[in-house]
Amino acid sequence: MAGNLTVQQCGNVFKTNAASAHYGVNGNNIGCYVDESNTAWHCGNWGYNLRSIGIELAND
């Protein structure tokens, strides 16, 4: 996340940016933003996005 965002705040970032992830984690809280059966745009490479699961971690 490049920041210490809550799961909700991280999900809100995806609403206004051309990026997404399948999950976000902050401590014991886990949010699901994109179902695993769908492709998230999380690593900047479409081929890798198709073959991977994106997980954003809260950090400082």
Contact map, one row per residue, 1 for C-alpha under 8 A:
111110000100000000000000000000000000000000000000000000011110
111100000000000000000000000000000000000000000000000000000111
111110000000000000000000000000000000000000000000000000000111
111111000000000000000000010000000000000000000000000000000111
101111111100000000000000010000000000000000000000000000000110
000111111100000000000000010000000000000000000000000000000100
000011111110000000000001110011100000000000000000000000000000
000011111111000000000000000000100000000000000000000000000000
000011111111100000000000000000000000000000000000000000000000
100011111111110000000001000000000000000000000000000000000000
000000111111111000000001000000101000000000000000000000000000
000000011111111100000000000000000000000000000000000000000000
000000001111111110000000000000000000000000000000000000000000
000000000111111111110000000000000000000000000000000000000000
000000000011111110000000000000000000000000000000000000000000
000000000001111111000000000000000000000000000000000000000000
000000000000111111100000000000000000000000000000000000000000
000000000000010111110000000000000000000010000000000000000000
000000000000010011111000000000000000000111000000000000000000
000000000000010001111100000000001100000111000000000001000000
000000000000000000111111000000001100000111000000000011110000
000000000000000000011111000000011111000100000000000011100000
000000000000000000001111100001111100000000000000000001110000
000000100110000000001111110001111000000000000000000000111100
000000100000000000000011111111100000000000000000000000111100
000111100000000000000001111111000000000000000000000000001100
000000000000000000000000111110000000000000000000000000000100
000000000000000000000000111111000000000000000000000000000000
000000100000000000000000111111100000000000000000000000000000
000000100000000000000011110111110000000000000000000000000000
000000110010000000000011100011111000000000000000000000000000
000000000000000000000111000001111110000000000000000000000000
000000000010000000011111000000111110000000000000000000000000
000000000000000000011110000000011111011100000000000000000000
000000000000000000000100000000011111111000000000000000000000
000000000000000000000100000000000111111000000000000010000000
000000000000000000000000000000000011111000000000000000000000
000000000000000000000000000000000111111100000000000000000000
000000000000000000000000000000000111111110000000110000000000
000000000000000000111100000000000100011111000000110011000000
000000000000000001111000000000000000001111111100100000000000
000000000000000000111000000000000000000111110000100001000000
000000000000000000000000000000000000000011111101100001000000
000000000000000000000000000000000000000011111100100000000000
000000000000000000000000000000000000000010111111100000000000
000000000000000000000000000000000000000010111111110000000000
000000000000000000000000000000000000000000001111111000000000
000000000000000000000000000000000000000000101111111100000000
000000000000000000000000000000000000001111111111111111000000
000000000000000000000000000000000000001100000111111100000000
000000000000000000000000000000000000000000000011111110000000
000000000000000000000000000000000000000000000001111111000000
000000000000000000001100000000000001000100000000101111100000
000000000000000000011110000000000000000101100000100111110000
000000000000000000001111100000000000000000000000000011111000
100000000000000000001011100000000000000000000000000001111100
100000000000000000000001110000000000000000000000000000111110
111111000000000000000001111000000000000000000000000000011111
111110000000000000000000000000000000000000000000000000001111
011100000000000000000000000000000000000000000000000000000111
